[in-house]
């Protein structure tokens, strides 16, 4: 009998000790001001891209940010991101509609879509790209929201095997 009561007593003690713990502190969601600041930042980001202001674009990223674009290695660090952006083919238009913004505390994410028109050197005509993105942002000590992680991919299907494209 004693062999069965020891595990039951230990189980009862475990339940009792967790019941005495203070409840986990609830972290508040984003305020309306946070959401508005993130929306304004993303619009300014798009304007900097349209203007080919690569130092300005890089300034929207944290110092240790990472961009994960399709079909190439991740780009890490603000300086590397600036160089990567500057090497991108010229854009004639970019749109970054936001689908969703959410977060807690000093961390937020943005889910959206994009459309852009690029003009690669030597291409017979501009290329229209559409796709989707996720950005993870961190609030900085000055209150600014900067992108820490940026991942995106295209909606275009892969070329069919043997099609020559």
Secondary structure, DSSP 8 states (H G I E B T S, - for coil): -HHHHHHHHHHHHHHHHHHTS-------B--HHHHHHHHHHHHHHHHHHHTT-HHHHHTTEEEEEEEE-TTS--EESHHHHHHHHHHS-EEEEEE--EEEEEEETTEEEEEEEEEEEEE-TT-SS-EEEEEEEEEEEEE-TTS-EEEEEEEEEE-S----TTS--
